[in-house]
C-alpha cells in the first residue's frame, strides 16, 4: 500500500480531534539524506566466501556482542570474530567457529522445513572476559557450549539448552517466559531485570492487546519451599513501561521493539527503547528513555489484583501485604533474617504468586517520547552515543527502520537546548543485491541489529542476510561550504579554518568551530573555506533543504528529494562514497 494511503487513518483521526487535542507531534524531516547503494562491497559481510549456503541463504544474523575491542557476530551455524582495532578497511573476520546441527535429517523427517533445522546461535553471552556461553537451536533440540573469547575453541562439555535458548530462530522466549516476547536482560545491583512485551491481562476485554513490561528477580533467588513456589522464582514482579504522548487523549506506543543498556541522559543512567503501536492500530513509532533509578523505584509501588473474572484491576491495600514485602531478596534489607529464598514465609510466597503485577507504570524520563514518527516506516532498533561532540556531552540516537534506513537523531534538550528532535541524517543502508538471501523482501530489508563502536567511529547495521558498517559522520561532504557544515548541526563535525568541514575528533584546538554554532553561522557563506575544494555552491552533491532567511539558494539537482523544511542547508548524495568520505 502506498505510504500516503497507509497513514491516512492517522491524518483523519487528528483532523477530527478538537483543537485542544490535535497537538500530536509532527514528524521532523531529515536535514540530509544519503544512499549507500554504490558503496564498496568490502564494507558488507554476508558469510564466508566459500560457503555455498551463505551464498544462497545469506548470513541469517542473530545477534551482536562486543568484548575487549572484538565484535562477535552470531549467525546460522557460525560465530564470527572481527578485530575492531584492525587498521585495514572492510569486514573480514579474523576468526570464526562452525557449529552445525547434528540432527538435520531427523529434523526434516519430523516434518520441519530444511531452513528451520539449521543451528541458529540465539544466545551469546560472556561468562567473564575470557569465556562465552553460546546456545543454538540445533534442529529444535537446543544445546549450549562454552567457548574461549580469544580462541573460539570449545571448553568443557555441552549443556542442555532447555530454558536457556529458544527452540527455533523465530522465537524470542524461553521456558520461563512461555508467551512474552523477550527483548533485553540487565544485571543491576542485587537483581536481574527482564524487558519484554506480552499480552495484557489488565485490558483482556479489548482482545490481545500487548503491553511492554520490565520484570525483576533477585540474583540469589533459589526458588521456594516444597510447600509454595518450589523450583519457581520467589521474587518475580513486573511493571508496565509507559511510552505515550500526553494530552487530553493519551496516545500510547505499547509495543517494545528494542532497548539499549544503561546510557547517560542528563547525568543519570537511562535505558533508551524503541516502541511501536499495536498491530491493529494506527502505525507509528516512538523513542522513550527511562531512568534506571525510576525503574528501581517502580518496584516499590502498589500490588495490583483482580478480585473477579470480570472485575477491574485495583490496588491491594497495604494492610493486606505480608512481611517481609513480597519480592524482597533473602538476606537483604527487610528479608535480611532469611538466609535463603527457600526460608521465606509461605504467606509471602503465596501472595507474590497471586500478585506479580505492580502499579503505577514507569513514566518516560522526559515525561514524553524523545521522538515520535507516524508517517514513515516503523522503527526496529536503537543505539545511543551519549558522549558525542567536542565536549563529549551530546546525545545522538541511531535508529534502524523496517524499510532498511538508519536515522541519526539529536533528541530534544541536552547540550543543544532544542525543544524538538532533529533528524540529522536519513541513510538508505539496505542493498537487495547483497542482503536479500532467502527472506521475503519486506523481512530482508528490516534492520534487526545495531552495534555502536564509538572508539572506531562506526555503526554496524545488521539485516537478516548481511551486516554492514558505516562511519558515524560524513563531514567532508560539506567541503568548503562553511554555512552548510555548521548548519548540519552534526556534533561529530566542525569547521576548520584551513581544512574545511572535518571530523571533530581529530581536530583539537581553537581553529575548529563545532557544527550548530549559531553565531558562526551568521558570518559565512559557501564561498569561504579551504582552498581548492570543489564542494559548496554549484556542487551537484549540495542541496538547500529549505528557503532559510538571507541565504543564497542554489538550484537543486534534478534527483534531489522534495522538501518542505524551513531552516537549514544540507546535502543529498548518492552512489559510491556517500557514506564513507567522512572517515579521516
N, C-alpha and C positions, 0 to 999 in steps of 0.2 A: 504494500500500500504506500502511495506517495506520502512523504513526511508531512506535507501540509494537511492532508486528509487525516493522517494518523493522529495528529494532535488537535484536530478541530474540536473534539469534545471539551477540552480544557478551555479553549477560547470561548466557546459558547457558555460554559459554566461561569467564567469570570465576567462576561458581559451581562449575565443575568443577575449577578450579585448587586445588592445595594451599594451606593458609593462608599459607605464606611467599611464595607467588607472586600472591596475589589482592589486591595493593596498588595496582591501577590507579587513577589519579586519578578522582574523581567529577566530573561536570560541575557547575560552580558555577551557581547560579541568579541571574538578574539582580535587582538591587535595585529597579530602576524599569523600567517598560515604557511606550512611547509609540506612538501610531498616528497617522501623518500623512495619513490618507485625506481629512480635511476641510480641508487647508491650501490657501492661496490659489494659483490657477493661475499667478500671477506668479513663483512660486519654481520652476517647471518650464520646461523648454525641449525641444521635440521637432522643431524645424526652423522655417524661415521660414513666416510666416502664409499667404503666397500661393503656397506650394509644394504643389501638389496631390499630388506623390509623397510628400512628407513626411507629409501628412495621411493618406495611405493606408498607407504603409510604416513610418512612424516615422523616427527620426533615423539609425539604423544607425551608432551611435557606434563609433569605432575607437580613439582614444587622447586623453589629456590632455597638455598641455605648458604649463608656467608659465615666463614670461620677463619680467623687468622689470615686475612687477605687472600682467602681461597673461596671461589664461588663454586658451590656444588649444585648440580642440576639433576634432579631425579626424573626419570622418564620411563618408557616402556623397556623393560629388560636391561636397563643400564642406569648407572650413576656416573656423570661426567664431572671432572675436576678442572677448573680454569684458574690459572695463576693471575690474580689481579695486579700483581706487581710486574708482570712481564711487559717489556717495552714494545714488543712487536705489535703491529695492528692486526686486527682480525680476531675471530673467535675459533680458536683451535684448542681442544682440551689437552692438558699436559698429562693427564691420566684418566682412566675410566675403568669401571668394573662392569662385568657382564654377569647377569643373574637371571637365567631363563627358567620358566616353569618346567617342572619335570613330569607334568601330567597333562600335556596338551591333548594327546589322543583320547584319553578317557574323558576329558572335559568336553570334547566335541561329541563323543558318543552319548553323553548325558543330555544332548540337545542344545548345548550352548554354541553360539557363533564363534568362529575362529578368533575374531578380533577380541572377544571377551576373555579368551583363555590365556592371553599373554600374562607375564608377570609385571604388573604396574606397580612401581615403587611409590606407594602412597604415604609412607611415613619415613621421615628423615630428620632425626633429632640428635643433638650431641649429648652423650653421657657426661662428657667433660671435654677439655680441649684436645684430647688425643683419640677419643673413641666415639664412633657413630652408632646409633641404633637405626637400622633400616628395616622396613617391613614391606612386603609385596603381596599382591592379591593371589599370585600363584595358582591360577586356574580355579578360583573360588575356594581355595584352601590356604588362607593367609599364613605366612611364615615370616619370622623376624631373624635377623642376624646382626652381629656386631662387626664393625669394620674399623680399621685404623684410619684416622683422618688423613694422614700424610700418604700412607702406602696403599690405601683402599684394599688391603688384604683382609680376608675374613679372620676373626678372632673368636675362638670358642665354638660351641655347638649352636645349632639352630634352635630357636624358641618358637613356641606356638604363637601365631598371630591373632588368635581369638581374643576379642575385647581390646586388642591393640591396633588393629588395622581393618579397614573395610574389606568386604568380600569381593567387590568389583570396582572398576575405575570410575563408575558413575556415582558411587555413594560418598557421602561426607559425614558418616556417623559410624560409631562402633557400638558394642553391646550396651554400654552404659547410657548411650543416648539412642534409644531404639528408633524414634521418629524424627527428632530435630535434625536440622542441617547445621553441622558443626563448622565454625568459622575460624576460631583462634583460641589458644590457651596462653595464660600468662601466670608465671610464678611470681608472687609478691608477698613478702613478709611470711606469716605463718600459713598462708593459703595458696591455693591454685584457683585461678579464675578461668571460667569457660565462657566463651561468647558464641552464641548460636541463634538460630531462629526456629520457631516451632509454631504449630497450630495453637491458637489462643484458646484457653479454657474459659477465660472471662467473657469473651464475646462469641460463645458457641452458637448463640441464636442467629448470628449473622453468617453462619456457614464456616468454611475452612479459612478463617482469617489468620494470617501469620503475624506474629509479634517477634520483635528482636529482644533477646534476653542476655543477661550475664548471670552465671551461677557461680557458687563458691563452695569449696570443700577445704577442710583442714589437711595440711600435708601429712600429719601423723594419724589421720583417720584410719583405724584398723577394723572398722565395722562394729556392729552392736553385739549384744549378748545373745545367747541361744533363745532368749525369750522375745527379743524385739530387734529387728534390723540385722539379723545375723548375716554376715558377709555382704552387707549393704552399707553405704555411707551413712554416717550418723550426723553429718554436718551440712548436708546438701541443702542450700537455699538458693532462690533465684529471684531476679528483679527484671522489670521491663526497662529497656532503653528507649527514651523518648526523643526522637528526632522529628521535629514538627515546626511548621511556620505558625507562630502565634497570631491571634486575631480574634474577631468576633466569631469566626468559624474556623477552628484549628484544622490545618491540613497536615496529615501525617505521612511520613515516609517510614513505613513499618518494617521493611524487609532488608535486613543487614546482608550486604554482599561481600564486604572485605573490611579488614581492620588492621591498623598498624600496632606495633608495640609502643611503649611509652616514649613520647617525644615532648620536648619542652614547648609550652604555649604560655606566653606571658609570665614566664619564670616558674611555671608549675608543670609537673608531669601530666601529660594528657594522651588519650588514645583517639586517633582520627579514624572515622568509619565512613564508608560509602553505603547509603541506603537508597532503596527504590520503593515505589508504591506497590500496592497489591497487584497481582497479575490481572485481575478482572477490573481494575480501576483505571483512572487517568494515568498514562505513563509519565513518570518523572523520576528524577534522581536528586539526591542531596548529599552534602558532606557535613557531618556533625562531629564535633570533638567533645570528649568527656574527660573532665579532670579525674585523675586517679583517686584523689582523696574524696571526691564526691561519690565515686563508685564504692569506696570503703564505707563511707558513712551511710550509704543506702542500705547496707545490711544491718543497720541498727533500727530500721523502720518497723512499721507495724505488720504483724502477720495478717494474712487475708484468708477468708473462708467463705464457703457457700453452704448454707445450712440446709437447703433443699435443692432438689434437682433443677427446679425452675427458678430458684431464688437468686437474688442479686448477691454479688460478692461484697462482703463488708469486712471491716477491720475487727480483729479479735481484741477484746478489752484486756488491758494489762493484768488484771487480777486473775485471768484465766491462763496466763503464760507461766509455765513451771520454771523452777530454778534448778540448776543454772540455765540461763537463756538458751533455748534450742539453737544449735549452730555453733555454740562455743567450742573451742578446741580444748580437749582434755589436757590438763597440766598447765593451762594458761589462763590468766585473768579470773573470771568468775568460776571457771571449771578447774582451777589450779589444784584443788584437793583430789581430783580424779586422775590417776596415773595413766589411764588408757581409756579410749572411747568405749571399750567393752564394759567399763565400770560405770558408765553414766546411768542415772536412774531410768527405769522403764518408762515412767511418765514423760520424761524428756524425749526419749526415742519415739514413743507412740505419738507425741504431739507433733514432732518435726516430720514424721512420715505423713501425717494428715495435713500439715500446713507448710509446704515448702515455698509458698509464694509470699512475697513481701510487697509493701506499699509505702510510699509512692514510687512512681517511676523515676529513674535517674534523668535529670534535665541536661540538655546540652550545655557546654561550658560557657557559651556566649548567649544563652537563652534563646537561640535560634540557629538555624543552619549557617555554616560559613559560606555555602554556595548552594543554590537550587537551580536545576535545569529541567525545563519541561517542553522544550521544542527541539531536542536533538536526541541522538542515541543514548541509551541508558548507560550509566557509569557502572563499571565492574570491579575496578581495582584502585588502590591508593598507595602512594609512597610520599613521605614528607621529609624535606630538608629544613630543619629549624635553625640552621646556622649559616644561611646564605648572606651575601652582601659583604661590604668592606669591613663591617664591624661584627660580623658573624651573629647578627641578631634579627635577621629577616626570615620569615617562614615562607616556603614555597611548596605548593601542593602539586604532585604529578598524578594525574587521573587517567586510568585506562577506560576505554569505552567498548561497547558491544559492536561497534562498526569499524574497529581497528585503528581508531585515532587515540592520541595521547594529548591531554590538555596540561599546560603549565600555568598555574594559577597563583596569584597573590591574594590571600584571604583578606577580609576587611580587618582594620585595626593594625596592630603590630607597629613596626618602625615607620611604615609609610603613613600611618594615621588615616588612611582612606576608610570611608564608611561602606563602600561597596567592593565586592570581589572584582578582580581584574584578570581576565584570561589573557595572559601574555602571549601564548602560542598555542595553536592547534596544529598538531603534526600527524599527517596521514602515514602511519607506520606499516600497515599490513601490505604484503605483496602476495597475490594469488599464485604467481609462478614459483615462489619459494616456500610458501607455507601451507598450501591447500591440503595436502595429504588426503586422507580418506574421509574427512569430515565434510558435511554439507557446508556450503558457502557461509550461511548465516552463523554457524557454530565456529567454523575455521577462523573467521576474522575477529572473533571476540578476544579481547585482551584478558588473559587468565592469570597473569603474574607480573608484578613489578618488583624490581630489586634495585635499590639505590646504592651506588658506590661513590660517596661524596669525595673521598680521597682521590679517586681516579677520575672524578668529574664526569661520571657516566650513569646512565639509566639503562638497565636491562629490561627488555619487554618480552613477555612470553605469550605465544599463541599455542594452540594445541600442536601444530605441526612444526614450529620452529621457535628460536629465540633470536633477538637482535639487540644490539646496543646502540645508543645514540648519546652524543655529548649533552650536557645539561644546558649549554648555551650555544648560540650561533652569532657571536658578537661581530665577527669580521664581515658579516653580510651588510652591515651598515657602513663599512668602509670609511670614506672621508666625509660622510654626512653627519656632522655633529648633532644637528637637531634630531635626526632620525635615531641616532644612538641613544641620546638622553631621553627622548620621548618613548623609547621602548620600555622604560621602567623595569628593565631586567636587572635584578640585583647581582647577577653574575657579570654584568658588563659595565664598562666605564669609558670615558673619553680621555685619551692620552694626547697631549699637546703636539707630539710629533708622529705618533704611530696610528692615530685614528681610534676607531672603536675596538677595544681589546677586552679579553678575558681579564677580569679584575683580580683574579687570584695571583697572577704573575706580574702584577704591575703596581708595586707598592710605591708610596711617596705622594707628594702633593700635586704631582703633574696629572694625576688621574681624577676626573670628576665622575662620581657614580651616576649611573643612569637613574632618571627620575628627579634629578636636581632641578627644581623649578626655576631658580634664579639663573642658572646657566642656560636653561632652555630659552630664556627670553633674550639671550645675547648670542646669536649664532644662526647660521643658515647652512644650507647644503653646499655652499661654495668654499667654506673654510675647512682646513684639516690637513691630513697627511699629504704631502706632495706626491704626485704620481698615481694616486688611487683613482680608479675609474668609477667607483660607486657613488651613489648620491643622485642628484638631479640628472635625468636623462638615462640612467642605468635601467635596463629592462627588468631588473630584479627589484626595482624600487617602486613602491606604490603608496599613495596617500590614502589613508583609510577614512577620511572624513574632511569636511571643509576646513575646520580649525581656523581661528582668527589669525590674521596677519601672516599667513603662510603663503609662499609661492607654490601653487598647486601644479605638480607635473601631470602630464597626461598619462593615465594608467595604461599598461599594456592590454592587449585585447583579451588575454586569458585571465585577467585579474578577477578575483571573486567580487561580486557586487557587495557593497557595504552601505550601512546607514548609520555608522557610528560617527559622532561629532566630537572628536578630540584630537587624535594624535597621528603621528606618522608611522609607517611600518613597511614591511616587505612581504611580497608573495613570491616564493621561489619554487621551482620545480627541477627535477632531474638530478643528476649526479652533483654531489656537493651540497645539496640543500640542507643536510643535517650534519655536515662534517667540518665545514670551514671554521667553525667556532673552536676547534681544538688547536691549542697552541702550546 
